[in-house]
Amino acid sequence: MASGMTKTQLVRHMAEHCEMNNKAAAAFLEHLADTAVKETKKNGVFVIPGLGRLVKSNRKARMGRNPQTGEAIKIAAKTVVKFRVAKAVKDVIAPKK
């Protein structure tokens, strides 16, 4: 399995690319994450232009099955967060053939 960038690697990359120190890049990344969480919780959506959006969504209660016994169980309703990738990003990463 391929591994992605660690937080440290991402901070270093951003610092080099934007010609700033690692501390400022790390602070920016932390602030972006905090803002995304607060805005998604408050408004239900947070858009990162050119990348995608975080969307808060409600799942209804439903019936499911216990995979070990096959017994029907009730799955409670809950709130989930989804990340929807922007179309431009999808087209670059996984273009249609």
Sequence and secondary structure as in RCSB ss.txt:
>XXXX:A:sequence
MASGMTKTQLVRHMAEHCEMNNKAAAAFLEHLADTAVKETKKNGVFVIPGLGRLVKSNRKARMGRNPQTGEAIKI
AAKTVVKFRVAKAVKDVIAPKK
>XXXX:A:secstr
      HHHHHHHHHHHTT  HHHHHHHHHHHHHHHHHHHHHHSEEEETTTEEEEEEEE  EEEE TTT  EEEE
  EEEEEEEE HHHHHHHS   
